[in-house]
Amino acid sequence: MPQILYTTGMSGTEHIKQITVNRAASHNYELYDRYEAGIVLKGYEVKSLRAGAMNIRDGYVVIKNNEAFLVGAHIPPYSHMTSERYDPTRTRKLLLNRSEIDRLIGRVKEKGFTLVPVRAYFKKGLAKLEFAVAKGRKAFDKREQIKKKDIEREQRRGLS
């Protein structure tokens, strides 16, 4: 079931309905700058998202011809859809400003950086994707991160 969040924005309280979160992203990657982009969807995909069905774990963002695209994200078919031909992992266009795309092109050209989707949500009724500029972690970095989290958790338990 989608989670409903309330955040304070420039115009007061904003209503955000969370669709999915990519928890593996923070484990597998070191996340840096975060961006918010609109997603170009078809009607039946929006209905499927409103039901809370989406998987961005295997997805990534690419930039081709000065446009951003979400590749590999899985939106299952809407349950009441009649059409048989549907590609749940089709490439979907992301809506970004030209300055943001130019900045992303520069960051991705640096060695080791990629664009990883972090979460998807509805904001003011529009489907949004939050993605981050990320750098992959090595196996020993992942183990080190797990050790730090365990130590912090133990310290918090000791203080309570």
N, C-alpha and C positions, 0 to 999 in steps of 0.2 A: 504494500500500500504506500503511495507517495506520501512523503513527509511535508508538512506545511510549516514554513519558517517565516518569521517576521524580522526584517532588518530595518535599521534606520538609514535612510538615504538622504539625498539633498532635499527631497520634497516630503520628508517625514517618514512615516512607516511604510515600507514596501512589503507586498504580499508575494512570497516566493514559494512555489510548489515544487519540491525536489523530486526529480524522476529517478536518477541513479547517481552513484558515486563510485569512482574508480579508486578503491583503497589500495590496490596493488601499485598504482602509480607512485605513491610516496615511498613505497618499499623498494621498488625497482629503479627509481630515478631520483636524482637530486633536483628538486623543483626550484626554478628561479622565477622569472616574471610570469604573471598570470594575465590572461586576456579573456574578455567576454565577447562572444560572437553570436549572432542570430543564425539559425539553421533554416535552409530552404527545404521544406517538406511538402509532401502531397497530403491530401485530405485524410486518407485512411491511415497515414503514418501518424498524423496528429492525434487521431482518435486512439491509436494504439499507445501513444505516449501518455495520453491522459489517463489511460488505464494503468500506467506505471510500468510499462514493458519496454526496456531498452538495455542493451549491454554495450558499454564502451571500453571494456577491458582490453579487447584485441584491436581497438581502433587507434588511429593516429591521424595527424593533420599534415597535409602536404600543400605546397604552394606551387601552382603551375600557371604559366601565362599571367602572372600578377593577380591571381585569384587563389583563395584558400578553399580547400576541400577536406571533408571528413571522410576517411577511408576505413573500411573494415568494421564500423559500428553496426551492431545488429539490432534492427527494430522488427520484431516478429509481426506477421500479418494480423490485421485487425480481425477479430473473431467473426464479425458479420459481413466481411468483404466477400463479394461474389466472384471477382476476377481470380482466375487461377494463376496467371502469370504475374509473379511478384518476386523481386530480388531483395531479400531482407538486409543484405550487406552492400547495397548499391552506394556509390560515391555521392555524397551530398555536399552542396555548396555552402560555404560559411560567409556571412555578411560582416565585413570589416571595412574600416576606413582605409584609404590609400596610404596614409602615413603609418598606420599600424602594420599594414602588409609590407611596406618598405623596411620598417624596423625589424620585422620577423625574418625577412629575406637575409638581412645582414647577420642576424643571430644564428640562423640555421647554417649559413656558410661557414661559421666557425666550427672547428673540428670537434666532433662528438656531441653536438647539440641536436635535439629533435623536438618536435611539438607533440605533447601527450595530452589527451583529453582527461580532465580531472573530474568534472561532474556535469550533469545536464539537469535543467530545471525550467519551469515556466515562470516568467517575470512579467507581470502586467498582461497575462494571457498570451505571451509570445514565447516560443521555444528558444532557449538559449543554451549555449555550450561554453563552459569554462575550460580553457586549456592552458597549459604552462610550457614555457621553454624549459627543457629538461636535459640532463646529462645522465647517461646510464651509470649505474653503480656496479662495481665488481663484487664477486661473492664475499670476499673478506670485508668489504665495506658494509654489506647487508648484515653480516654477523655482528660487526661492531655496533651497528645501529640498534640491533635487537638487545645487545648487552646493555647499552646506555638506557634504553627504555625500561628494561628489567630493574636496573639500579634505581632509576627515578621512581618507579612504581613502589619498590621496597621502601624508599625514603618517605614517600607519601603515606604509606601504611604505618610507618613508625611514628610519624607526626600526628596521626589521627588518634 
